[in-house]
Amino acid sequence: MGSFTKKEQIVILVLVLIVSVSLGFKYVLKDIIKPKDQIGQNIEELDHIKDDIVEIEESPIILVHISGQVYNPGIYELVKGDRVNDAVNLAGGLTKNADLDRINLAKKVADEEKIYIPEVGEEIANEVNSLNAITVTESTTNNNDGKININTCLKSELESLPGIGTVTADKIIEYRNDNPFKTIEDIMNVSGIGDKKFEGIKNLITVK
């Protein structure tokens, strides 16, 4: 094999340079593209975080107060969009005396809402008929200087009085259905309420 001519040597040198430049450009391009891929991944991660934040904002924790004919009345944490049935389940479920005809278990609850589950045959004040659910958002005591109107109050309000339990509250409601109280002293006509118990509640009740 003879030696390359000068022209052939130049051609070979040019080809070697072209290959070298091509390989170098390939590695440089790879280094440039890699960070872009990482940026793309970071953008996707930020999008996921944004979606999580939006989801949290759309489903905040709310507090609901449930009382009446449930086994464990009290204040419970729910998620926005939950319904009365969810609050009832957290409160241990309905008692056998709960009046299902006046409860809308499918109703969505709101933050700071008061839900009262009535007893069968119980007279209810402030019943929200349009919602077909017993939801107390305003106490019957508001217009009576903080005193409870024993002629119109809820059973739960009677039970909040010192010495008044479930049985006595039922007796008060049964009595007032036939004989509305004309004076606060008339409450002593209810069995179980004597002078001592009356002294403890007389400043907390009214008939106006």
C-alpha positions in Angstrom: 0.0 0.0 0.0 1.5 3.3 -1.1 1.6 6.4 0.9 -1.3 8.9 0.8 -1.0 11.9 -1.5 -1.1 15.3 0.1 -4.6 15.8 -1.3 -5.8 12.5 0.3 -4.2 13.4 3.6 -6.1 16.7 3.6 -9.4 14.9 2.9 -8.8 12.4 5.7 -7.9 15.2 8.1 -11.1 17.0 7.3 -13.2 13.9 7.8 -11.5 13.3 11.2 -12.3 16.9 12.2 -15.9 16.5 11.1 -16.4 13.3 13.1 -14.7 14.9 16.2 -16.9 18.0 16.0 -20.0 15.9 15.6 -19.2 13.7 18.6 -18.4 16.8 20.7 -21.6 18.6 19.7 -23.6 15.4 20.7 -22.2 15.4 24.2 -22.6 19.1 24.6 -26.2 18.9 23.4 -26.9 16.0 25.8 -25.7 18.2 28.7 -27.9 21.0 27.6 -31.0 18.9 27.2 -30.6 17.1 30.6 -31.2 20.2 32.7 -34.3 21.0 30.5 -35.7 17.6 31.3 -35.1 18.2 35.0 -36.8 21.6 34.7 -39.8 19.8 33.1 -39.9 17.3 36.0 -39.8 20.2 38.5 -42.6 21.9 36.7 -44.7 18.7 36.9 -43.9 18.4 40.6 -45.0 22.0 41.2 -48.3 21.3 39.3 -48.9 18.3 41.5 -48.3 20.4 44.6 -50.6 23.1 43.2 -53.3 20.5 42.7 -52.9 19.3 46.3 -53.2 22.8 47.6 -56.3 23.5 45.5 -57.8 20.2 46.8 -57.1 21.2 50.4 -58.6 24.6 49.9 -61.8 23.1 48.4 -62.1 20.6 51.3 -61.4 22.4 54.6 -62.3 21.0 58.0 -65.5 22.3 59.5 -66.9 22.1 63.0 -70.5 21.0 63.6 -72.5 20.8 66.9 -75.0 18.0 67.0 -77.3 17.2 69.9 -80.7 15.6 70.7 -81.4 12.0 69.9 -77.9 10.8 69.3 -75.8 8.6 71.6 -72.8 11.0 71.8 -73.9 14.6 71.3 -71.1 17.2 70.9 -68.9 19.1 68.5 -67.3 17.1 65.7 -64.9 17.8 62.8 -66.2 17.1 59.3 -65.1 18.0 55.8 -66.9 20.5 53.7 -69.5 18.7 51.6 -70.3 16.1 54.4 -73.9 15.6 55.2 -76.1 15.3 58.3 -75.8 11.6 58.2 -72.0 11.9 58.6 -72.4 14.0 61.7 -74.9 11.5 63.1 -72.5 8.6 62.5 -69.7 10.5 64.3 -72.1 11.1 67.2 -72.7 7.4 67.7 -75.9 7.1 65.6 -79.5 7.8 66.2 -81.3 6.6 69.3 -84.5 4.6 69.0 -86.5 7.7 69.9 -85.2 9.9 67.1 -88.0 11.3 64.8 -86.8 10.3 61.3 -89.7 12.1 59.6 -88.2 15.4 60.6 -84.6 14.7 59.8 -83.0 15.2 56.4 -79.9 13.0 56.6 -78.9 13.9 53.1 -78.6 17.7 53.8 -75.1 19.1 53.5 -73.8 20.7 56.7 -72.0 24.0 57.1 -69.2 25.2 59.4 -70.5 26.3 62.9 -73.9 24.7 62.2 -76.0 23.4 65.1 -77.9 20.2 64.3 -80.7 19.1 66.6 -82.2 15.6 66.3 -85.7 15.7 67.8 -87.5 13.0 69.7 -90.8 11.5 68.4 -93.6 13.7 69.5 -91.4 16.5 70.7 -92.4 20.1 70.1 -89.6 21.9 68.2 -89.0 25.7 68.1 -87.1 27.2 65.2 -87.7 24.3 62.9 -86.4 25.0 59.4 -89.2 23.5 57.4 -87.8 24.6 54.0 -84.7 22.4 54.6 -86.8 19.5 56.1 -84.1 19.3 58.8 -83.9 20.5 62.4 -81.0 22.9 62.3 -80.7 25.5 65.1 -78.7 28.5 64.0 -80.1 30.9 66.5 -81.0 30.2 70.1 -84.5 31.0 71.5 -82.8 32.8 74.3 -81.5 35.7 72.1 -84.5 38.0 72.6 -84.8 37.3 76.4 -81.6 38.7 77.8 -80.0 35.3 77.7 -82.8 33.6 79.5 -84.5 30.5 78.3 -88.2 30.7 77.4 -89.6 27.6 79.0 -92.7 27.8 76.8 -90.9 27.6 73.5 -87.3 26.4 74.1 -85.8 23.2 72.8 -85.4 20.2 75.0 -81.6 20.6 74.8 -81.9 24.1 76.2 -83.9 22.8 79.2 -81.3 20.2 79.8 -78.7 22.9 79.9 -80.3 24.3 83.1 -78.9 23.2 86.5 -80.5 20.1 87.8 -82.6 19.5 84.7 -82.0 16.2 83.1 -83.7 14.3 80.2 -86.6 13.0 82.2 -87.4 16.3 83.8 -87.1 18.1 80.5 -89.6 15.7 79.0 -92.0 16.4 81.9 -91.7 20.1 81.3 -92.5 19.8 77.6 -95.4 17.5 78.3 -96.8 19.9 80.9 -96.5 23.0 78.8 -98.2 21.3 75.8 -101.4 21.2 77.9 -100.8 24.1 80.2 -98.5 26.9 78.9 -96.5 28.5 81.8 -97.9 31.9 82.7 -95.2 32.7 85.3 -91.8 31.1 85.9 -93.1 29.9 89.3 -95.5 27.6 87.4 -92.6 25.4 86.5 -92.8 24.1 90.1 -96.0 22.4 89.1 -93.9 19.9 87.1 -93.1 16.8 89.0 -89.5 16.7 90.2 -89.0 20.5 90.4 -89.2 21.7 94.0 -88.2 24.9 95.8 -84.5 24.1 95.8 -84.3 23.3 92.1 -86.4 26.3 91.3 -84.0 28.6 93.2 -81.2 27.3 91.0 -82.9 28.1 87.7 -85.3 31.0 88.4 -82.7 33.6 87.1 -82.1 31.6 84.0 -85.7 31.2 82.7 -88.6 33.3 81.4 -92.1 32.9 80.0 -92.0 36.0 77.7 
